[in-house]
Amino acid sequence: MIRLSWAQVCARRLERHALSTSARAQAGPEPDSAALAAVVSAMCGAHAQVASAAELSVGLRVPGATRSLVRRALWTDRALVKTRGARGTVHLLAAQDLPMWTGALSAMPVPPYEQGRDLLTPQQTDQVLAALADALADAELSTAELTEQVVARTGGWAGERVMDAFQDKWPRWIAAMGAATRAGVICFGPDRGRATTYTSPARWLPGFTPTTGPKALAEVVRRYLYAYGPATPAQLARWLSVPAPWATKLFESLDLTPVTVGDTRAWVAAGDTDFPAGRPSGLRLLPYFDAYAVGCHPRDQLFPGRAADRALARGQAGNYPVLLVDGTVAGVWHHRRSGRRIHVTVEPLRALGAARRRALQEQVERVGEVLEGVPSLTVGTVAVGPHA
């Protein structure tokens, strides 16, 4: 059995996330939407709960990319799509990956947090999905507009405000939103002022049809292991928010190669056993909910020592932007925008030598380029708490 060190695992993950020193040095041709989509696909999606964080996650991985290019890839070229991916979390996904993701998500156990099973019968859910597909076939509609369209196609019951929503109540039909996303019926459209809009994924990928469940699940696992492996079924279960026994059975059904990392048995996709000879290197700033910080395990290796206390929120990764040094978390950071000026504060958890300080300044300059502003750097305490 292949025995691996954490350093080998970390170095490979950095390369595959386009975060390694070698990846940064490869400027290549002028970036375009296809280059962004390729990086997003390799990451298994970029978390997009915070729009600027998603733009940074993608932009920082592609030399020369800016937030304008990310927005063009999403809303104009439609090489990216904004929808709900793993764990029901808002992601940017490569549009070409939509059939795989919808097929896989539809084949997974229904998340326990969904209210739809209590608020809608299976027949009502089917009616809502049909109404959404019809209303969104060639339109971008806000929630209020969708409510009118769904009620008109189904009945007054769909508009009853019975679904808990913070301090308010949402219309009943919204309980089917998760099912609609998994089925490939709905995705996000461009914001209209402060209003969120929704549309049909088929507008991003003409002729769109979800991949069959078993094939899609196998491909998602392969992609996950490519980006985050070696990994265990329990780690996949956490990443997808599915029961651990279900993930274990899924692993057992696939052609995977076991390896050991330290004393832990884990798996990679069959034949994907190449690992870099060198150690992980480089300094990077990763924004809120960056896929590398959220998806990589084990946590005690990725967030060693003080990093676990400072950069995790009740054990959860992603709630703080992190400073990555040689592939592991070595601090936190925050940026505040004021017009064109972007004030970046970085709190390292250990002293940075001269070379690291220069690399940090380069990263801050790159943050400014991606966000199309003028950056400044302060090294000191980050007073901002974790993002909800």
Secondary structure, 3 states (H helix, E strand, C coil): CEEECHHHHHHHHHHHCCCCHHHHHCCCCCCCHHHHHHHHHHCCCEECCCHHHHHHHHHCCCCCCCHHHHHHHHHHCCCEEEEECHHHCEEEEEHHHHHHHHHHHHHCCCCCCCCHHHHCCHHHHHHHHHHHHHHCCCCCEEHHHHHHHHHHHHCHHHHCEEEEECCEEEEHHHHHHHHHHHCCCCEEEEEECCEEEEECHHHCCCCCCCCCHHHHHHHHHHHHHHHHCCECHHHHHHHHCCCHHHHHHHHHCCCEEEEEECCEEEEEECCCCCCCCCCCCCEEEECCCCHHHHHCCCHHHHCCCHHHHHHCECCECCCCCEEEECCEEEEEEEEEEECCEEEEEEEECCCCCHHHHHHHHHHHHHHHHHHCCEEEEEECCCCCCCCC
